[in-house]
């Protein structure tokens, strides 16, 4: 990037892309900006500020997913003990013989019963609307979001002790299946030495097995060679 009034570095900068394509002074393009990524920026011409060169505003062509894709609105059922009990009572008081008499075959009966169960679920289970943003990760749940907000609030307040505790809580909720039984336990020199000994014994045993296997194969080849010589002498 620079002001090139008397030279053109395009021949020297082979393989680089020139982002400034508009005129920067009159009808000439004197200000240049080179990069290794083709089509990375779009130049926008602005009014000069205290100089005879125009100001060039470079905006990236790439837009984040959050700006390119609109958030998706979803309606999810809110299951609770009361709503589940209400759905069970609704299904228990249903006269299922009506469906058997009205349907002519098994496929029609299955489709009708499934539609009726879905209708009862929509009638008894309350629903709640929420927005799913395109940059949300699969593990980004409501509990994780609440923990992150509380952690950031604690950091802004300056309570670092509670901040580290909340940071551990966020990790536990993001990775719930990770084994942390040995986390935080100090490792002594004896543990390291015993681990190195076990690795050395395993390596020696593997090398020994390889050497013994090679010796057995060599003996087998020697026996085959002797059998071949005996057959030749007998002939």
C-alpha positions in Angstrom: 0.0 0.0 0.0 1.3 3.4 -0.9 1.5 6.5 -3.2 3.2 5.6 -6.4 3.5 8.8 -8.5 6.4 7.9 -10.7 6.4 4.1 -10.8 4.2 1.1 -11.3 5.1 -1.9 -9.1 2.7 -4.2 -10.9 5.6 -5.9 -12.8 7.6 -6.4 -9.6 4.7 -7.7 -7.6 3.8 -10.6 -9.7 1.0 -12.8 -8.3 -0.5 -10.0 -6.2 -3.8 -8.4 -6.7 -4.3 -4.6 -7.0 -7.4 -3.6 -5.1 -7.6 0.1 -6.0 -9.1 0.3 -9.4 -10.7 3.8 -9.4 -8.9 7.1 -10.0 -7.3 8.7 -6.9 -6.1 12.0 -8.4 -8.0 13.3 -11.4 -8.1 10.5 -13.9 -5.1 8.6 -12.7 -4.8 5.9 -10.1 -1.7 6.9 -8.1 -2.6 5.1 -4.8 -2.3 1.4 -4.9 -2.9 -1.5 -2.5 -1.7 -5.0 -3.3 -2.7 -8.3 -1.6 -2.3 -12.0 -2.1 -6.1 -12.7 -2.1 -7.9 -12.1 -5.4 -11.1 -10.0 -5.1 -10.8 -9.5 -1.3 -11.7 -5.8 -1.2 -13.9 -3.4 -3.0 -12.6 0.2 -3.4 -15.0 3.1 -2.6 -13.9 6.7 -3.5 -14.3 9.4 -0.9 -13.6 13.1 -0.7 -9.9 14.1 0.0 -8.9 15.1 3.6 -6.2 17.7 3.7 -4.4 16.4 0.5 -4.9 16.4 -3.2 -5.4 12.6 -3.3 -8.9 11.1 -2.8 -9.5 8.9 0.2 -10.0 5.2 -0.8 -12.2 3.2 1.5 -11.6 -0.6 1.1 -14.5 -2.7 2.1 -14.2 -6.5 2.2 -16.3 -8.5 -0.3 -16.8 -11.2 2.3 -19.7 -10.8 4.6 -20.2 -12.8 7.8 -22.9 -15.5 7.9 -24.8 -13.4 10.5 -25.2 -10.6 7.9 -25.8 -12.9 4.9 -28.4 -15.1 6.4 -31.4 -13.9 8.3 -32.3 -15.5 11.6 -34.7 -18.3 11.5 -37.8 -18.2 13.7 -38.8 -21.5 15.2 -41.7 -22.6 17.3 -40.8 -25.3 19.8 -43.1 -27.2 22.2 -42.5 -26.6 25.9 -42.8 -30.0 27.6 -43.7 -30.1 31.3 -45.3 -32.5 33.7 -48.6 -30.8 33.5 -48.8 -30.6 29.7 -47.6 -34.2 29.4 -50.4 -35.3 31.9 -52.9 -33.3 29.9 -51.9 -35.0 26.7 -52.1 -38.5 28.3 -55.6 -37.8 29.5 -56.6 -36.5 26.1 -55.4 -39.8 24.5 -56.9 -42.0 27.2 -60.4 -40.6 26.7 -60.3 -41.1 22.9 -62.6 -43.7 21.3 -60.1 -45.5 19.0 -62.8 -47.7 17.5 -64.0 -44.7 15.6 -60.8 -44.7 13.6 -60.9 -48.4 13.0 -64.4 -48.2 11.6 -63.8 -45.2 9.4 -60.5 -46.4 7.8 -60.5 -49.1 5.2 -56.9 -50.3 5.4 -53.9 -50.3 7.7 -52.1 -47.4 5.8 -55.1 -45.1 6.1 -55.5 -46.0 9.8 -51.9 -45.3 10.5 -52.0 -41.9 8.8 -55.2 -40.9 10.5 -54.1 -41.9 14.0 -50.8 -40.1 13.5 -52.6 -36.9 12.4 -54.9 -37.1 15.4 -52.0 -37.5 17.9 -50.3 -34.5 16.3 -53.5 -32.5 16.6 -53.8 -33.5 20.3 -50.2 -32.5 20.9 -50.6 -29.1 19.3 -53.8 -28.6 21.3 -52.4 -29.5 24.8 -48.7 -28.7 24.6 -47.8 -25.0 24.8 -45.4 -23.6 22.3 -42.8 -20.9 22.4 -41.2 -18.9 19.5 -37.5 -18.4 19.4 -34.9 -17.2 16.8 -32.0 -19.3 15.6 -29.1 -17.3 14.4 -26.9 -18.7 11.6 -23.7 -18.4 13.7 -25.1 -20.4 16.6 -23.2 -23.6 17.4 -25.0 -26.9 18.1 -23.9 -26.8 21.7 -25.1 -23.2 22.2 -28.1 -23.8 24.5 -30.0 -21.5 26.8 -27.9 -22.7 29.8 -24.7 -21.9 28.0 -25.9 -18.5 26.9 -27.0 -17.6 30.5 -23.6 -18.8 31.9 -21.7 -16.7 29.3 -23.7 -13.6 30.0 -23.2 -14.0 33.8 -19.4 -14.6 33.2 -19.0 -11.5 31.1 -20.9 -9.4 33.6 -18.6 -10.7 36.4 -15.6 -9.8 34.3 -16.8 -6.3 33.8 -17.3 -5.9 37.6 -13.7 -7.0 38.2 -14.5 -10.1 40.3 -11.9 -12.4 38.8 -12.3 -15.1 41.4 -15.9 -15.6 40.5 -15.1 -15.1 36.8 -12.8 -18.1 36.8 -15.4 -20.2 38.5 -18.0 -19.2 35.9 -15.5 -19.9 33.1 -15.2 -23.5 34.5 -18.9 -23.8 34.6 -19.2 -22.7 31.0 -16.7 -25.4 29.9 -18.6 -28.0 31.8 -21.8 -27.1 30.1 -20.2 -26.9 26.7 -18.4 -30.2 27.1 -20.6 -32.2 29.5 -19.2 -35.6 28.5 -15.6 -34.8 29.1 -14.0 -36.7 31.9 -12.6 -34.3 34.6 -12.0 -36.8 37.3 -8.2 -36.2 37.1 -8.4 -32.5 36.3 -6.5 -30.3 38.7 -4.5 -33.1 40.3 -0.7 -32.3 40.4 1.6 -34.7 38.5 4.6 -35.8 40.5 8.0 -36.9 39.2 7.3 -40.5 40.2 4.3 -40.6 38.0 6.3 -39.3 35.0 9.1 -41.8 35.7 6.7 -44.7 36.0 5.0 -43.7 32.7 8.3 -43.5 30.9 9.2 -47.0 32.3 6.0 -48.4 31.0 6.5 -46.9 27.6 10.1 -48.2 27.5 9.0 -51.7 28.4 6.3 -51.7 25.7 8.8 -50.5 23.1 11.3 -53.2 24.1 8.7 -55.9 24.0 7.6 -54.8 20.6 11.2 -54.8 19.3 11.8 -58.2 20.9 8.7 -59.6 19.3 9.9 -58.3 16.0 13.4 -59.8 16.4 12.0 -63.2 17.5 9.6 -63.2 14.6 12.4 -62.5 12.1 14.5 -65.3 13.6 11.7 -67.8 13.3 11.1 -66.8 9.6 14.9 -67.2 9.0 14.9 -70.7 10.5 11.8 -71.6 8.4 13.5 -70.5 5.2 16.6 -72.5 6.1 14.5 -75.6 6.7 12.8 -75.1 3.3 16.2 -74.8 1.6 17.4 -78.0 3.2 14.3 -79.9 2.1 14.8 -78.7 -1.4 18.4 -79.8 -1.5 17.3 -83.3 -0.2 14.7 -83.6 -2.9 17.3 -82.7 -5.6 19.7 -85.4 -4.3 17.0 -88.0 -4.2 16.1 -87.3 -7.9 
